[in-house]
Amino acid sequence: MHISIVPFAPDDMGVVLNAYIFSLIPVAIIVIISKFRKLTPMSMILTGIAVMFLFSSISQIIMVTAPSESMADAYSWRVGSLDVIRWKSLPVMLISTLFFSILLYAFSKKLNVMYVGDRSTQTLGENPANIRIITLVLASMLTAGLVSYTGTIGFIGLVGPHVARIFVGSNNRYLIPAAAAFGAAFILIADSIAKISGANGLPVGVISSMIGGPMFMWILIKQRKNVWA
């Protein structure tokens, strides 16, 4: 039984609605901070990391005070797993993913403009701060619709876009679908390895972190600067 902050929402839909609402909290914090000072992309990332640790500490408190029979489910969600997904959950996940993916792809031209820098973006008639906030909202909603079912599977969204950029370049018209395709392939490979690891298998989040962590470090260390341009 799930608790939804939206009254009378069905269990599965309540989980997704909770995720949507709470995913907007970091965005709201960034928006509030941006009203008082200009935020660079690095500042936005650091703010997001700070909020992540705050929510992580809250999750730890909930886990410590939760009944012992709920600990297994809580642990499974924190490390990420595809085993908890049922066929009845797929329509909601599919509709959510397609809807926000299409909106994000429609923003690809504006994201391409951002490569020239904030000042040049403004001369082209675009507001870089608004583009960042809207993109952040779309990415948060897209992620929330999936994470609410699978848990926090690490490095899929971090490694996928960077590896895809190596092959298709930085044009977001091609990068966004390529990153989605690579992320899907990555998680399927990681899940296949997880199922045959150990006597009873391992959570896919463990395998994705074991593969994604070294891969991301390799990308940062070995790749030339023109790969990211």
C-alpha positions in Angstrom: 0.0 0.0 0.0 1.4 3.3 -1.0 0.7 6.7 0.5 0.0 9.5 -2.0 -0.1 13.1 -1.2 -2.7 13.5 -4.0 -6.1 12.4 -2.5 -7.9 9.4 -4.0 -5.1 8.6 -6.5 -4.8 4.9 -7.3 -1.7 3.2 -5.8 0.4 3.0 -9.0 -0.6 6.5 -10.2 -0.1 7.8 -6.7 3.5 6.7 -6.7 4.1 8.5 -10.0 2.4 11.7 -8.9 4.4 11.7 -5.7 7.6 11.4 -7.8 6.5 14.2 -10.1 5.7 16.6 -7.2 8.8 15.9 -5.2 11.1 16.0 -8.3 10.1 19.7 -8.6 11.5 20.5 -5.2 15.1 20.7 -6.4 13.9 22.7 -9.4 12.1 25.1 -7.1 15.1 25.5 -4.9 17.3 26.4 -8.0 14.7 28.8 -9.2 14.5 30.6 -5.8 18.3 30.8 -5.6 18.5 32.1 -9.2 16.2 35.0 -8.1 18.9 36.3 -5.8 22.1 35.5 -7.8 23.0 34.3 -11.3 23.5 30.5 -11.4 26.1 29.0 -13.7 25.6 25.4 -14.9 28.2 24.3 -12.4 26.3 26.1 -9.6 23.1 24.3 -10.6 24.9 21.0 -10.5 26.3 21.7 -7.0 22.9 22.8 -5.8 21.4 19.6 -7.1 24.1 17.6 -5.3 23.3 19.4 -2.1 19.6 18.7 -2.4 20.4 15.1 -3.3 22.3 14.6 0.0 19.5 16.3 1.9 16.9 13.9 0.5 19.3 11.0 1.0 19.5 11.8 4.7 15.7 12.0 4.9 15.5 8.6 3.3 17.9 7.2 5.8 15.8 8.5 8.7 12.7 6.9 7.2 14.5 3.6 6.7 15.8 3.6 10.3 12.3 4.3 11.7 10.5 2.0 9.2 9.2 -1.5 10.2 11.7 -4.3 9.6 9.5 -6.0 7.0 9.7 -2.8 4.8 13.5 -2.6 4.8 13.9 -5.1 2.0 11.7 -3.0 -0.3 13.4 0.2 0.7 16.8 -1.3 0.1 15.7 -2.6 -3.3 14.5 0.9 -4.3 17.7 2.6 -3.2 20.0 0.4 -5.2 17.6 0.1 -8.2 15.9 -3.0 -9.6 13.9 -3.9 -12.7 12.4 -6.9 -10.9 9.7 -4.8 -9.2 8.2 -3.6 -12.5 5.0 -5.3 -13.6 3.1 -5.3 -16.9 0.4 -3.0 -15.5 3.1 -0.4 -14.8 4.4 -0.2 -18.4 1.6 1.9 -19.9 2.1 4.7 -17.3 5.9 4.5 -17.8 5.7 4.4 -21.6 3.2 7.4 -21.8 5.3 9.4 -19.4 8.5 8.7 -21.1 7.2 9.4 -24.6 5.4 12.6 -23.6 8.4 14.3 -21.8 10.9 12.9 -24.4 9.0 14.6 -27.2 8.8 17.9 -25.3 12.6 17.7 -24.5 13.4 16.9 -28.2 11.3 19.8 -29.3 13.7 21.9 -27.2 16.7 20.6 -29.0 17.2 23.7 -31.2 17.2 26.0 -28.1 19.7 23.7 -26.4 22.0 23.9 -29.4 21.9 27.7 -29.2 23.2 27.4 -25.6 26.6 26.1 -26.9 27.6 29.6 -28.0 27.4 31.0 -24.4 24.9 33.0 -22.5 25.7 36.4 -24.0 25.5 35.1 -27.6 22.4 33.2 -26.7 20.8 36.5 -25.5 21.8 38.3 -28.7 19.9 35.5 -30.6 16.8 36.4 -28.7 16.8 33.5 -26.2 16.8 33.6 -22.4 19.5 31.1 -21.2 18.2 31.1 -17.7 14.7 30.1 -18.8 16.1 27.5 -21.1 18.0 25.9 -18.3 15.0 25.9 -15.9 12.6 24.5 -18.5 15.1 21.8 -19.5 15.7 20.9 -15.9 11.9 20.6 -15.3 11.5 18.3 -18.3 14.4 16.2 -17.3 13.2 15.9 -13.7 9.7 14.9 -14.8 11.1 12.4 -17.3 13.3 10.8 -14.7 10.6 10.8 -12.0 8.2 8.8 -14.1 10.8 5.9 -14.3 12.6 6.2 -11.0 9.3 5.9 -9.1 9.1 2.3 -10.3 12.7 1.2 -10.7 14.4 3.0 -7.9 17.7 4.9 -8.3 19.7 3.1 -10.9 23.0 4.9 -11.0 25.0 6.2 -14.0 22.5 5.5 -16.7 21.6 9.2 -17.2 25.2 10.3 -16.5 27.2 7.9 -18.8 24.6 7.6 -21.6 24.7 11.2 -23.0 28.5 11.4 -22.8 29.1 8.1 -24.6 26.4 9.0 -27.2 28.1 12.4 -27.8 31.3 10.6 -28.8 29.5 8.9 -31.6 26.9 11.4 -32.8 28.4 14.8 -31.7 26.8 17.5 -29.8 23.8 18.3 -32.0 20.9 17.7 -29.7 18.6 16.7 -32.5 20.7 13.5 -32.7 22.2 13.4 -29.2 18.9 13.2 -27.3 17.6 10.0 -29.1 21.1 8.5 -29.2 21.5 9.0 -25.5 18.1 7.4 -24.9 19.1 4.4 -27.1 22.5 3.9 -25.4 20.9 4.3 -21.9 18.3 1.6 -22.8 21.1 -0.7 -24.1 23.2 -0.1 -21.1 20.5 -0.9 -18.6 19.5 -4.1 -20.5 23.2 -5.3 -20.5 23.6 -4.4 -16.8 20.4 -6.2 -15.9 21.4 -9.3 -17.9 24.7 -9.4 -16.0 22.9 -8.8 -12.7 20.6 -11.7 -13.2 23.5 -14.2 -13.6 25.7 -12.8 -10.9 25.8 -14.6 -7.6 23.5 -17.4 -6.4 20.3 -15.3 -6.5 21.4 -12.4 -8.8 22.2 -8.8 -7.9 20.2 -5.6 -8.1 20.8 -3.9 -11.5 21.8 -0.7 -9.8 24.9 -2.4 -8.3 26.1 -3.6 -11.8 25.3 -0.3 -13.5 27.4 1.6 -10.9 30.3 -0.9 -11.2 30.3 -0.5 -15.0 29.3 3.1 -15.2 31.7 4.5 -12.6 34.9 3.4 -14.3 33.5 4.1 -17.7 32.7 7.7 -16.7 36.1 8.2 -15.2 37.7 6.9 -18.4 35.6 9.3 -20.5 36.7 12.2 -18.3 40.4 11.3 -18.4 41.0 9.9 -21.9 38.8 11.8 -24.2 40.0 14.9 -25.9 38.4 18.3 -25.4 36.9 18.4 -28.9 34.7 15.4 -28.0 32.7 17.7 -25.6 32.6 20.7 -28.0 
